[in-house]
Each structure stands twice: as structure tokens, then as C-alpha cells.
Amino acid sequence: MDGLPTPQRYWAILTLAMAIAMAVLDSFIANVALPTIARDLDVSPATSIWAVNAYQIAVTVSLLPLSSLGDIYGYRRVYRVGLAIFTVASLACALAPSFWTLTAARAAQGIGAAGILSVNVALIRFIYPKASLGRGIGTNALVVATGSVAGPTVAAGILSFATWPWLFAVNLPIGLVALWMARALPATEGSGQNFDFASALISASTFGLLILGMGSIGQPGPIAWIELAAALCLGLVLIRRQAGQTRPMLAIDLFRRLPFTLAIATSFCFFVAAYLAYVSLPFFFQNVLGRSQAETGLLITPWPAATALAAPLAGRLSDRWPAIPLAVIGMGTMALGLILLALLPAAPSNLDIVWRMVICGLGFGLFQTPNNKAIVTSAPLDRSGGANGVAATTRQLGMATGAALVAIVFSLGAGQSLSRDVITALLLAAGFATASALGSSLRMIGFAREARTRP
């Protein structure tokens, strides 16, 4: 069957949207409460950041193993188990008596979130007819963008009348309803092959050390380079182990497909560019322009808000037009917005900032949906989970790389001119965005040549 019938399709996409929204919100929702959590649980502000890091690291290290489980046992089953773990872990977070109990519960939450995010696009491929797949992926991007916008606002709203444990307790009713509604999701057949536990352990160690190493860049001592070197060595072991498998966890078989490889490469550059800007701009707004934290949040908001508007439109367009030209236009638009931000006047008004952020957000939304569609459709149907896992892991690594590059730029500048450092970061982001656009253009040229030589 080509997709689900319409009544069931609506219920299926709704349960996915609820779970994805919770997973995205919980990436941001705890940040606002960190000072309160540190005070209530008697830890330092620096230590309290592990309530955020534990979640992010757990998501990153779990994506590939869980996407592999989706290919083996079915995507709906992995989604349900991930959502159940996320819901139970949310209760554990709300009831945590100590900070390290909270951190462990947040890590469990991250594993549950990875169960959702590792198969969400694979499920969309079975929920929507092939002719409407772009619309489904656009809806997914809309939910992610809205969750990114709403995270700090939702957290502030809850904390205005309740204590921080309620940030996690609100997930319980939503998670239970989503679990009940999960019956509407399509039941997909798995491959039935054995799960490679050794590769899962090596993969988790590789990406865990890689994320930790990137996070340590800019700190004194050699720890960052030791972690990165260990990640490289383990990564080579993982690639060698996976090379001979027919359905590898790391999806080496998919990387033999040039369209898939180029789509993943451009996606990596895309998220590096976005997070170079996301991480550096708050420093510029607050420490250079003197805006308050609340004003900074409002100045950041136009980017994801414009993404939320552009993503569904891009999805509909990608169902009618080739995805690659749309991705090129989107990435070029984002590169233009980043350059315009780097060229801000010395004393910009809020309007000067907002319209440039809107351009970046529009480019972000126009690129993300067609590129995600290109990634998932360049893989065979029974390898949708592997493609989903690689795409999600690429997103996490791109974000971590962008943040690490900001740390490097700031450390090289030694704090002598924060304004110049932020401009450097923005121009570097524009460079990555341009590289992503060029990569998408190469895909377009390759497809044109293939069409001319096809008999």
C-alpha cells in the first residue's frame, strides 16, 4: 500500500508530532531552569550543565543502534519502546531526589528520545503516499522548528507558576496519550537479522567521545585531543567491522550511493553553519550590543519562526518540483542571511537584526525539508531506518561541530574583540552554507548527466 488511508494517516502523524515535539522541547526546556536546579539540588552552575549534556550525549550515541533495531524489528516497535522510556524517564526526572539521579534520568530520557528520532522519518515514508512525502517531511520540520521556538517560552511559562520538576511532569499525560494513539502507526516488517551488540557499543563509544571531545575544545589541557583521538581510533574500528556486513549499523552500504553521500555531506555543512550562528549570536547581542536575556531570546526567535513557515511550503514544493534545486535556493538564501548578519552596522536597531534573521530562517526551512526528502528517498525502503539514523546523527554532529568551532574562534581571539570574533564565526558559517549549496549543485549536475546518458 502507498501510504495510509487518510483518517489513519492523520492520527499517525499526530502521534508522531506529539512525541517529536516532546523530544525537541526537552532539548531546550531544562536550560532556563538550570540556575534553579543548581540551587535546589546544591550543585555548582558548571556542574548543573550536565543535566543538559547528559540528554544530548545520550541522544547522539543511541541514534544509530536504535535505527538499526528499527530496520531489524520494525519502526513502530522501536518508536513505542522509545516513547515509553521517554515517558517513564520524565517521571523519574520530576521525582529526582538528587542532581545525579536527575542526570541519570535525563540520560534515560535521551535514549527514549533517540528511539523516537531514529525512526520518525522512516515512519513518515510509510505514512504518506510517495507523491505527498515532501508534505509529511515538511510537517515534521515544522514540529521541530516550533519546538525549538517554544522551548524557552514553555519553560518560562511553567516556571512562572510551578517548580522545575513540572518541566518534566508535563510529559506524562502527553506521552501516555501518544502511546495510546501509536496504534495508528503503520506496522513495518523487519529484516529479522541479529542485532550487532559489539558494533552498537563501539558506535556509542565513538560518538560519545567525539561529542565530549568537541565540547572540551577551548579548555586548558590535552583532554579534548585525547578524546578526539580515541574517537577516531574507535571510528576506524567501527568502519572496518561494518564494511563486510550487508545491513551495517553505520549504513556504509548507503554511502556507496552518491546521492545519499552528497545529501548527508550537505546536511552536515548546513548544521555546522546554523550552530556557528546560533551559539555566537547570543554573545554578540548581550555582550556587544547590550541587549538583555529576554531581548536576546526575542531577537533569536525570528529565525526558527521563519523556518516554521518555510518548511511546510518547501515540503509541498518538493512534491511538485525536484528537491535539489529547492535545497540549493534554501542554502544560498541562508548564506546570504549570514553574510548580512556579519555586515550589521555598529549600532543596529532590532529591525536591522530581525529581517536578517528572517532571511536565515527562510533559507533554513527551504533547505531542510527537500534535503531530508532526498536523504530518505535515496535509500531503499527497507533501509529507511539506517538512512534516518545517519541523518539524525549527522544533525547532532553538525551542531556539536558548529559549537566547537565557535569555541575555537573565541579562544583564538583571546577575548580581545568579541565583535570581531562573532563576525569571524558568522563568515565561517556563511562559508559552510556556501559549501552546502555547492554540494547540492553538484548533486543537480550529477543527476542531469545521468538523465542524458540514460537509454
C-alpha positions as CSV (number, residue, x, y, z in Angstrom):
1,M,0.0,0.0,0.0
2,D,1.3,3.5,-0.9
3,G,0.8,5.3,2.5
4,L,-2.0,5.0,5.0
5,P,-5.7,5.9,4.3
6,T,-6.5,9.5,5.3
7,P,-8.2,9.0,8.6
8,Q,-5.5,6.7,9.9
9,R,-2.8,8.9,8.4
10,Y,-3.9,12.0,10.4
11,W,-3.8,10.0,13.7
12,A,-0.4,8.5,12.8
13,I,1.2,11.9,12.0
14,L,-0.4,13.4,15.1
15,T,1.1,10.8,17.5
16,L,4.5,11.3,15.8
17,A,4.2,15.1,16.1
18,M,3.4,14.8,19.8
19,A,6.4,12.6,20.5
20,I,8.8,14.6,18.4
21,A,7.6,17.9,20.0
22,M,8.4,16.5,23.5
23,A,11.8,15.2,22.4
24,V,12.7,18.6,20.9
25,L,11.3,20.6,23.7
26,D,13.3,18.6,26.2
27,S,16.5,19.6,24.4
28,F,15.9,23.2,25.4
29,I,13.4,23.2,28.3
30,A,15.9,22.5,31.1
31,N,18.3,25.3,30.1
32,V,16.0,28.0,31.5
33,A,15.8,26.2,34.9
34,L,19.5,25.4,35.3
35,P,20.1,28.2,37.9
36,T,17.1,27.0,40.0
37,I,18.1,23.3,39.6
38,A,21.7,24.1,40.7
39,R,20.4,25.9,43.8
40,D,17.7,23.4,44.8
41,L,20.0,20.3,44.3
42,D,23.1,22.0,45.8
43,V,25.5,21.8,42.8
44,S,27.6,24.5,41.1
45,P,26.4,26.2,37.9
46,A,29.1,24.4,35.9
47,T,28.0,21.0,37.2
48,S,24.4,21.7,36.5
49,I,25.1,21.9,32.8
50,W,25.3,18.1,32.9
51,A,21.5,18.0,33.2
52,V,21.6,19.2,29.6
53,N,24.7,17.4,28.3
54,A,23.5,14.0,29.6
55,Y,20.4,14.3,27.4
56,Q,22.3,15.4,24.3
57,I,25.0,12.8,24.6
58,A,22.5,10.0,25.2
59,V,20.6,11.0,22.1
60,T,23.7,11.1,19.9
61,V,25.2,7.8,21.0
62,S,21.8,5.9,20.7
63,L,20.6,7.0,17.3
64,L,22.5,4.5,15.1
65,P,21.9,1.4,17.3
66,L,18.2,2.3,17.6
67,S,17.7,3.0,13.9
68,S,19.3,-0.4,13.3
69,L,16.8,-2.0,15.6
70,G,14.1,-0.3,13.6
71,D,15.3,-2.0,10.4
72,I,15.5,-5.3,12.2
73,Y,12.3,-5.4,14.3
74,G,10.1,-2.7,12.7
75,Y,9.9,1.0,13.1
76,R,6.7,1.2,15.1
77,R,8.0,-1.1,17.7
78,V,11.2,1.0,18.3
79,Y,9.1,4.2,18.3
80,R,6.7,2.7,21.0
81,V,9.6,1.5,23.2
82,G,11.4,4.8,22.9
83,L,8.3,6.8,23.7
84,A,7.6,4.5,26.8
85,I,11.2,5.0,28.0
86,F,11.0,8.8,27.5
87,T,7.7,9.0,29.4
88,V,8.9,6.9,32.4
89,A,12.2,8.8,32.5
90,S,10.3,12.1,32.5
91,L,8.6,10.8,35.7
92,A,12.0,9.9,37.1
93,C,13.3,13.4,36.3
94,A,10.3,15.0,38.1
95,L,10.8,12.9,41.2
96,A,14.7,13.0,41.3
97,P,15.9,13.5,44.9
98,S,19.4,14.5,43.9
99,F,21.3,16.1,41.0
100,W,23.0,12.9,39.8
101,T,19.7,11.0,39.9
102,L,18.3,13.7,37.7
103,T,21.3,13.4,35.4
104,A,20.8,9.7,35.1
105,A,17.1,10.1,34.4
106,R,17.9,12.8,31.8
107,A,20.3,10.3,30.1
108,A,17.4,7.7,30.0
109,Q,15.2,10.4,28.6
110,G,17.8,11.0,25.8
111,I,17.7,7.2,25.0
112,G,14.0,7.4,24.7
113,A,14.1,10.5,22.6
114,A,16.6,8.7,20.3
115,G,14.1,5.9,19.9
116,I,11.6,8.4,18.6
117,L,14.0,10.4,16.4
118,S,15.8,7.4,14.9
119,V,12.7,6.2,13.1
120,N,10.4,9.2,12.7
121,V,11.3,10.0,9.1
122,A,11.3,6.2,8.3
123,L,7.7,6.0,9.6
124,I,6.7,9.1,7.6
125,R,7.9,7.3,4.5
126,F,5.2,4.6,5.2
127,I,2.5,7.0,6.5
128,Y,2.4,9.3,3.4
129,P,2.0,8.3,-0.3
130,K,5.1,8.7,-2.3
131,A,3.5,11.7,-4.1
132,S,3.0,13.5,-0.8
133,L,6.2,12.5,1.0
134,G,7.6,16.1,0.9
135,R,4.4,17.3,2.7
136,G,5.0,14.8,5.5
137,I,8.7,15.7,5.9
138,G,7.7,19.4,5.9
139,T,5.2,18.7,8.7
140,N,8.0,17.0,10.7
141,A,10.3,20.0,10.1
142,L,7.5,22.4,11.2
143,V,7.1,20.5,14.5
144,V,10.9,20.5,15.1
145,A,11.2,24.3,14.3
146,T,8.1,25.1,16.5
147,G,9.6,23.1,19.4
148,S,12.8,24.9,19.1
149,V,11.0,28.3,19.3
150,A,8.6,27.2,22.1
151,G,11.2,25.5,24.4
152,P,12.3,28.6,26.4
153,T,8.8,30.1,26.3
154,V,7.2,26.9,27.6
155,A,9.8,26.6,30.3
156,A,9.3,30.2,31.4
157,G,5.5,29.7,31.4
158,I,5.7,26.6,33.6
159,L,8.2,28.1,36.0
160,S,6.1,31.2,36.4
161,F,3.5,29.2,38.4
162,A,5.2,25.8,39.3
163,T,8.6,24.4,40.3
164,W,11.2,22.9,38.0
165,P,10.0,19.2,38.4
166,W,6.9,20.2,36.5
167,L,9.0,20.8,33.4
168,F,9.3,17.0,33.1
169,A,6.0,16.0,34.7
170,V,4.0,17.7,31.9
171,N,5.4,15.0,29.6
172,L,3.4,12.2,31.4
173,P,-0.1,12.9,30.1
174,I,1.2,13.7,26.6
175,G,3.4,10.6,26.5
176,L,0.5,8.3,27.6
177,V,-1.9,9.7,25.0
178,A,0.8,9.4,22.3
179,L,1.4,5.8,23.3
180,W,-2.3,5.0,23.1
181,M,-2.5,6.7,19.6
182,A,0.6,4.8,18.4
183,R,-1.8,2.0,17.2
184,A,-2.4,4.2,14.2
185,L,1.2,3.9,13.0
186,P,2.0,1.5,10.2
187,A,3.3,-1.9,11.1
188,T,6.5,-2.5,9.1
189,E,8.3,-5.8,8.6
190,G,11.8,-6.1,10.0
191,S,14.7,-7.8,8.4
192,G,14.9,-10.4,11.2
193,Q,18.7,-10.3,11.3
194,N,20.7,-10.4,14.5
195,F,21.5,-7.2,16.3
196,D,25.2,-6.4,16.4
197,F,25.8,-5.6,20.1
198,A,29.6,-5.2,19.6
199,S,29.1,-2.6,16.8
200,A,26.5,-0.8,19.0
201,L,28.9,-0.5,21.8
202,I,31.8,0.7,19.6
203,S,29.4,3.2,17.9
204,A,28.2,4.6,21.2
205,S,31.7,5.0,22.5
206,T,32.9,6.6,19.2
207,F,30.2,9.2,19.1
208,G,30.2,9.8,22.8
209,L,33.9,10.5,22.9
210,L,33.5,12.7,19.7
211,I,30.8,14.8,21.4
212,L,32.8,15.1,24.6
213,G,36.0,16.0,22.8
214,M,34.2,18.7,20.8
215,G,32.7,20.1,24.0
216,S,36.2,20.2,25.6
217,I,37.8,22.2,22.8
218,G,38.9,25.6,24.2
219,Q,39.5,24.2,27.7
220,P,43.1,24.0,29.1
221,G,44.9,20.8,28.9
222,P,45.1,17.9,26.3
223,I,41.8,16.2,27.3
224,A,39.9,17.3,24.2
225,W,42.6,16.0,21.8
226,I,42.8,12.7,23.7
227,E,39.1,12.2,23.5
228,L,39.0,13.1,19.8
229,A,42.0,10.7,19.0
230,A,40.2,7.9,20.9
231,A,37.0,8.6,18.9
232,L,39.0,8.5,15.6
233,C,40.6,5.1,16.5
234,L,37.3,3.6,17.6
235,G,35.6,5.0,14.4
236,L,38.1,3.3,12.2
237,V,37.5,0.0,14.1
238,L,33.7,0.5,13.6
239,I,34.1,1.2,9.8
240,R,36.3,-1.9,9.4
241,R,33.8,-4.1,11.3
242,Q,30.8,-2.8,9.4
243,A,32.4,-2.9,5.9
244,G,31.6,-6.6,5.4
245,Q,28.0,-6.5,6.6
246,T,25.0,-6.5,4.2
247,R,22.9,-4.3,6.5
248,P,25.5,-2.4,8.6
249,M,24.5,-0.2,11.5
250,L,26.6,2.7,10.2
251,A,24.9,2.3,6.8
252,I,28.2,2.0,4.8
253,D,26.1,0.4,2.1
254,L,24.1,3.6,1.7
255,F,27.3,5.7,1.4
256,R,28.1,3.8,-1.7
257,R,25.2,5.7,-3.3
258,L,26.5,9.1,-4.4
259,P,23.1,11.0,-4.0
260,F,22.9,9.8,-0.4
261,T,26.5,10.7,0.4
262,L,26.2,14.2,-1.0
263,A,22.9,14.8,0.8
264,I,24.5,13.8,4.1
265,A,27.6,15.9,3.4
266,T,25.5,19.0,2.6
267,S,23.4,18.3,5.7
268,F,26.5,18.3,7.9
269,C,27.7,21.6,6.5
270,F,24.2,23.0,6.9
271,F,24.0,22.3,10.6
272,V,27.6,23.4,11.2
273,A,26.7,26.8,9.6
274,A,23.4,27.1,11.6
275,Y,25.1,26.4,15.0
276,L,28.0,28.6,14.4
277,A,25.4,31.4,14.2
278,Y,23.1,30.1,16.9
279,V,25.9,29.8,19.5
280,S,27.8,33.0,18.7
281,L,24.9,35.5,18.2
282,P,23.7,35.5,21.8
283,F,27.2,36.6,22.9
284,F,27.0,39.4,20.3
285,F,23.6,40.5,21.3
286,Q,24.2,40.6,25.0
287,N,27.9,41.4,25.4
288,V,28.5,43.7,22.4
289,L,25.1,45.3,21.8
290,G,24.0,45.3,25.4
291,R,20.6,43.6,24.9
292,S,19.0,41.8,27.9
293,Q,18.5,38.0,28.0
294,A,14.8,38.5,27.2
295,E,15.6,40.7,24.3
296,T,18.2,38.2,23.0
297,G,15.6,35.5,23.1
298,L,13.2,37.7,21.1
299,L,15.9,38.5,18.6
300,I,16.7,34.8,18.0
301,T,13.1,33.8,17.6
302,P,12.6,35.2,14.0
303,W,15.0,32.5,12.7
304,P,13.1,29.4,13.9
305,A,9.8,31.2,13.4
306,A,10.6,31.8,9.7
307,T,11.8,28.2,9.4
308,A,8.4,27.0,10.7
309,L,6.7,29.0,8.0
310,A,9.0,27.9,5.2
311,A,9.3,24.2,6.0
312,P,5.7,23.1,5.1
313,L,5.9,25.3,1.9
314,A,9.1,23.6,0.9
315,G,7.6,20.2,1.6
316,R,4.7,20.9,-0.8
317,L,7.0,22.3,-3.4
318,S,9.3,19.3,-3.2
319,D,6.3,17.1,-4.1
320,R,5.9,19.0,-7.3
321,W,9.5,20.0,-8.2
322,P,12.9,18.4,-7.9
323,A,14.2,18.6,-4.3
324,I,17.8,19.5,-5.2
325,P,17.2,23.0,-6.8
326,L,15.0,23.9,-3.8
327,A,17.8,22.9,-1.4
328,V,20.3,25.0,-3.4
329,I,18.0,28.0,-3.2
330,G,17.5,27.5,0.5
331,M,21.2,27.1,1.3
332,G,22.0,30.1,-0.8
333,T,19.4,32.2,1.0
334,M,20.8,31.2,4.4
335,A,24.3,32.0,3.3
336,L,23.1,35.5,2.2
337,G,21.4,36.0,5.6
338,L,24.6,35.0,7.4
339,I,26.7,37.4,5.4
340,L,24.2,40.2,6.0
341,L,24.4,39.5,9.8
342,A,28.2,39.7,9.6
343,L,27.8,43.1,7.9
344,L,25.5,44.6,10.6
345,P,26.1,48.3,11.3
346,A,28.0,49.1,14.5
347,A,24.8,50.1,16.4
348,P,22.0,48.1,14.7
349,S,18.3,48.5,15.6
350,N,16.2,45.5,16.4
351,L,14.6,45.7,13.0
352,D,18.1,45.6,11.4
353,I,18.7,42.3,13.1
354,V,15.2,40.8,12.8
355,W,14.9,40.9,9.0
356,R,18.3,39.3,8.6
357,M,17.4,36.6,11.0
358,V,14.2,36.0,8.9
359,I,16.3,35.5,5.8
360,C,18.4,32.9,7.6
361,G,15.3,31.1,8.8
362,L,13.6,31.1,5.4
363,G,16.8,29.6,3.9
364,F,16.9,27.0,6.7
365,G,13.4,25.9,6.1
366,L,13.7,25.8,2.3
367,F,16.8,23.6,2.5
368,Q,16.0,21.2,5.3
369,T,12.8,19.6,4.0
370,P,13.9,18.9,0.4
371,N,17.3,17.7,1.6
372,N,15.7,15.3,4.2
373,K,13.5,14.0,1.5
374,A,16.5,13.5,-0.8
375,I,18.2,11.6,2.0
376,V,15.4,9.2,2.8
377,T,14.3,8.6,-0.8
378,S,17.9,7.8,-1.9
379,A,17.8,4.7,0.3
380,P,15.8,1.5,-0.3
381,L,12.5,1.3,1.6
382,D,13.8,-1.5,3.9
383,R,16.9,0.7,4.8
384,S,14.8,3.8,5.8
385,G,15.8,3.3,9.4
386,G,19.5,3.3,8.5
387,A,19.1,6.4,6.4
388,N,17.1,8.1,9.3
389,G,19.8,7.2,11.8
390,V,22.6,8.6,9.7
391,A,20.7,11.8,9.0
392,A,19.9,12.3,12.7
393,T,23.4,11.5,13.8
394,T,24.8,13.9,11.2
395,R,22.5,16.6,12.6
396,Q,23.8,16.1,16.1
397,L,27.5,16.1,14.9
398,G,26.9,19.2,12.8
399,M,25.5,21.0,15.8
400,A,28.4,19.9,18.0
401,T,31.0,20.9,15.4
402,G,29.4,24.3,15.0
403,A,29.6,24.9,18.7
404,A,33.2,23.6,18.9
405,L,34.2,26.0,16.1
406,V,32.7,28.9,18.0
407,A,34.9,27.9,21.0
408,I,38.0,27.7,18.8
409,V,37.3,31.2,17.2
410,F,36.7,32.7,20.6
411,S,39.8,31.1,22.1
412,L,42.0,32.3,19.2
413,G,40.6,35.8,19.6
414,A,41.5,35.6,23.3
415,G,38.7,38.0,24.1
416,Q,40.4,41.0,22.6
417,S,37.4,41.8,20.3
418,L,34.3,39.8,20.8
419,S,32.6,41.7,18.0
420,R,35.3,40.7,15.5
421,D,35.2,37.1,16.8
422,V,31.4,36.9,16.2
423,I,31.8,38.3,12.7
424,T,34.5,35.7,12.0
425,A,32.1,33.0,13.2
426,L,29.3,34.3,11.0
427,L,31.6,34.5,7.9
428,L,32.8,30.9,8.7
429,A,29.1,29.9,8.9
430,A,28.4,31.6,5.5
431,G,31.4,29.6,4.1
432,F,29.9,26.3,5.3
433,A,26.4,27.3,4.0
434,T,28.0,28.1,0.6
435,A,29.8,24.7,0.6
436,S,26.5,23.1,1.3
437,A,24.9,24.9,-1.6
438,L,27.8,23.9,-3.9
439,G,27.4,20.3,-2.8
440,S,23.7,20.4,-3.6
441,S,24.6,21.9,-7.0
442,L,27.0,19.0,-7.7
443,R,24.1,16.6,-7.0
444,M,22.0,18.5,-9.5
445,I,24.7,18.3,-12.2
446,G,25.2,14.6,-11.5
447,F,21.5,13.9,-11.9
448,A,21.4,15.9,-15.2
449,R,24.3,13.9,-16.6
450,E,22.7,10.7,-15.5
451,A,19.5,11.6,-17.2
452,R,21.3,12.5,-20.5
453,T,23.2,9.2,-20.6
454,R,20.2,7.1,-19.6
455,P,19.0,5.0,-22.6
